[in-house]
């Protein structure tokens, strides 16, 4: 009977030399730049965070609040509670609402489809208010739905909703919408599960049809740069927020900025951090279920050895100097017959001594027993 052993198949150390800019000594006084934002976070779409600054402080959300408004709207569409062609009648509050808005007068009928576009692309407060009232019946009920959904998704302590728009208290008579960069990151992860919303939010421009065809433009000027798509901008006086997703070089990530003093500095921070992420990290395909990871001796079989495979693919984002180990736990040999898909062991993948993936080792072909009649003459 064969002994069971532990194989360490692979140790990979990624060393990508990064040239550092030399800093020359100078007697000149270097003027310190003000911080580009109050809080920042960048993480992947699996919940792994790579960079963060002041990520837990509760700060004004502004129109980033509308991400939840849109998520609940799409949820109502999926559940059949509302339809895209439903007509929403503009009430006095919608008609008089300030801040970013689309033209409307009391009594106008606007489709849910147009309200979604106006909210996601143009960040129209009156459109978001209309969606909230149509989905929730009234604003209080809808705000309660927003906070309940945040709690359900695991960031109820990281975000506090009081309006469907993000407008300040002096314009709404309600409390301020606040959240941390970590909370907005978690919110954005959830938003990616609403592909129709992300599709709309990623459009640079769109047409509305409620009062004759009119064009609106996205307030997110970063769309298409560094792989950026979606998700939402926000703005109060001297306070600029944004959350974006990026798929640059297949490195799927989310970046959040809260509290930049200008739109330009907000956008600069996003671009700088995504570029840094691209320099410091790489996507590595560790396992491909169609590529063998080793072989095993076959006893009494038609062949002496057979290749073995992982039962699934696995790729991940890792830092350039990561220490990677792939460990297989299987027998030294195995008796024929063997069958396609048969499990013959297990594997574990470690990155910097942390298990990031584990699965089964399988055979990908049928192996018959050796013909014993002919083996007598061997």
N, C-alpha and C positions, 0 to 999 in steps of 0.2 A: 504494500500500500504506500502511495507516494506521500511525502511530507508536505504540509502546507507552509508556504513561506510568503514573506511580504516583499514585493518588488518595488523599489523606488526607480521608476522608469526615466524620470526626466527632471532635471533641475535647470531652469532657464533664468538667467539674470540679464535683464534688459538694461544695457548701458548705452544710452544715447547721450553723447557728449553735447552739452549745451554751452555755447560760447557766451561768456559773461562780458558785458561792456566794461572796459577799464574806466575807473573813476580817477581822474587826475587831481592831484592836490592843487588847491588854489587859495589865494588869500582873499578872493572876492567873497562877499557874503552871499550865501545862497538863500534866496527868498523861498520860504515854505509855502507850498500850495495848500489852499484850503481843501478839506476832504470833499470828494466828489459826491458823497451821499451820506445819509444818516445810517443806513443799514443796507447790507447786501448779502446775497447767498447765490451759490451756483452748485447744482447737483445734477446727477443723471436722472433718468426716468425710472430707475429702480429704487429710488429713495436714498442713494448714497450721496453725501455732501462732500464736496472737494474744497470749496472756499467759502468763508463766511465772515461777516463783520457785523457785530452788534445785532445778531439775528433774532434775539429774543425780546427786544424792546417793542412794546405796543405803540404803534405810530398811526397817524391818519392814513386811511386807505385811499381816499378820494375815489375816482371812478373804477379802480380795481375792484371795488365792491360789486360792480356789474357782472363780474365773472360768475358769481353765485346766482345772480338774477337770471342770467342766460342759461346756466346749468339747470335750474329749476324749470325754466321755460321748455327746454328740450326734454326734460323728464316728463313734463305734462303732455308734450306731443307724443312721446313714445307710449305713454299710458292711455292715449286716446282721450284725455281730458279736454284738450283743445286741438285745433287744427290750424295749419298754416294760412288757410284762406278765411279763417274767422275774422270778422270785422269788429274792431274796437272803436267805440264812440268816444271822441275826445271830450273830457269834462273840463270844467273851469280850471282846476289845478294843473292839468296837463297843458292847457293852452297858455297859462301864465307862468309856467315853470321857467326859471332862469338857468344861467350857465350854458354849457354846450347843449344845443337843441336843434331840432328840425322845425321847419315852419309848420304850424297847425293852428286852426282856430276851433273854438268850441262847437261841437256838433259834427265835426269832420269824422268820417269813417276811415280807419286805417287798418290794413291787414296785419295779422300777426307776423307774416313774412317780412313786410316792410319795417315793422317795429324791431324785429330781430336784427335786420341789417343796419338800421339806424343806431341801435344800441351797441352792437359788436364792432362796427366799423367807425362810425362817426361819434360814438360815445354820447349820444343824445339822451339827456336826462328825462325829457318828457316821454321819449319812447320807452325807456326802462320803467318809468312809472306806469305807463300803459300796460306793459307786459305783467308787472307785478299785480296790478289790480285785476287783470283778466285771469291770471292763474290763481291768485289767492282770494279773490272776491273783494278784499280790502287790504290796505297797506299793513295794518297791524298783524293780520293773519299771515301775510306773505313774509314779513320780517321774522315772525316766529318760525315759519318754515325754513328760512335761511339759516337761523341759528340751530334749529334741530338737525338740518342736513350737515352743518359743520360738525356738530357733535357726533353724528352717525359716522362721518368720514374720519374722525379722529383728530380734528383740530379745533374743537369747540373752545378750548382754553387759549388758543392762539389767535382767534379772530372774534370780534364782537360786532354784530350787525345791528344797525338801527334804522337804516333806510335801504331802499333798493337801488339807490343812485350813487351814494357817496358824497352828496352835497353837504356843506357844513350846516351846523345847527341854526345859524341865523337865517338860513334860507328855507329850512324845513320845519323848524320848531321841534325837532327830534334830536336825540343824542348823536354823537359823532361816531362814524364807523371807524374802528381801529383794528389793527392786526400787526403781527410781527412779520419780518421777512421769512422766517421759518413757516409761519402760518400761510403766507401767500404761496410759498413753495409747495406746501402740501395741497393747497387749493388748486394750484396749477397742475399738479400731478393728477388730481381728480378730473380737471377739465379736459385732459387728454383722452379721457374715456367717453367724451362727447364729440366724436369726429366731425359731425355736421357743424357744430359750433366752431371748432378749430378751423374748418374749411372756410367759413364765412369770415372769421376774425383775421384770416391770413390774406384776404383780398385787399389790394391796394385801392380799389374803387369799386363802386357798385351803383346800380340804378334803383330808384324808388318809383312807385307807380301810383301812389294814393291820390296825387293831385296833378296828374300828368307826369310824364317821365322827367325825373331830375336825378342828377348825379351827386354822389357823396364820396369823400375821400377819406382814407384811413389816417387816423392821427398817429399811428405807429410808423415813423419814417425809417425804421430799421429793417422792414420787411425785405427779405432777399439778400441782406448782407450777412456774411458769416453763417449762412444756412438758417437764418432766423425766420420763423413763422409764428403767427399769433403773438401773445395771447390777449394782453390788455394794457392800455396806458391809464394814467390817472394824473389829475392836476388840480391843485389848489393854489392860492397865492404864494409864489416863491417856493412851491413844494411840488416836485415832479416824481411820480412813481411809474414803474413799468414792470411787467413780467412777460418774458418771451421764452419760446422754445427754439432750439437749434438742432439741426441734424448735420452740421458740417462734418465732412469726412466720416459719416455714419456714427459720430459720437453724439448720441442723443442726450441733450441736456436741457435744463431749465435755469434761467438766470433772473433774479429779482433785484430791483433797486427801489428803495424807499427814501424819500426825503432829499433828492438832489435839488440844489437851488435854481438850476435852469434845465431846460429840456436838452440843451447841447451837452452839459456835463453829465446828465443822466445817461444819454445815449453813448457818450464817450466811455463811461464806466462799463456799460454792457459790452461794448466792442473790445475794450482792453482785457476784460476778464475772460471772454470767450477765446481770444487769441492766446492768452496765457494758458488756458486749459488745453488748447490744441498743441501748445509747445511742450507742456509738462506730461501729458498723458497720451496713450495710444489705445486703439481697439485691437485686441488680439483674439484670433480664433484659436482657442485651446483644443477643442474637440470637434471633429467632423465625423458623424456616424458612418460615412462612406470611406473613411481613411483608416486603415488598421493601426492599432496602438501597440501591437506586439504579436506574439505567436505562442502556441502551447504544443507540447509533445503529445501525440496521439498514440495510445497503446492499442496493439492488435487492430490497427485500422488500415484502410486502403492507402492512406498517406501517412507519413511519419510526423508531420507537423501541420498545423492549421492556423491561419491568422485570426486574431480576435479584434473586436470592435467595441466602442462605447455604444450605449443604446440611445444616445441623443447627441445633438450638437450643443456646443457651449462657447460663447464669446463674451468678452467683458472688457470694460475700460480699466486699464491699470497704469500706474505711474511708470515712467520710463526705466527706473532702476529697481523695479519690483523683483523680489525673489519668488520664483514660481516652482512648485513641486507637484508632480503627478504620481500618485501612489496606487498600485494595483494589488489587490488581495485575491489570490487565486491559487489553484493547485499547480504543481510543477508539470503534471501530466494528467491526462484524462483518457478513459477507455472509450473505444468506439462501441456501438454506433453513436454518432452525434447528429444533431438536427438543427436546421436553420432556425435562428432565433433563440436557441438554447442558452440559458444563463449559466456561466461557468465561474463567476466571481463578481467582485465589486471594485469600484475605483473611488478615489477622493482627490480633489484638486485643491491645492493650498496656494494662496497668495499672501506672502509675508506671514507665513505660519498660521493663517486663518483659512478655514475651510470655506470655499466659495461655491463649490459644486460637488455633487457625488451622484453615482448612478451604477448601472449594471454593466458587466462585461459579457458580451454575447458572441456566439458563433454565427457566421453569415452563410453557411453552406451545410449540406448533408454529407456526412462521412460514414461510409459503410464499414463493416467489419472486414478484416482481411480474409481472403479465401483460405481456410485452413488446409484444404487438399493440396494446394500448391506450396503452402509454407512448409510441408514435410520435406520437400526436396531442396529447401534453402539451406 
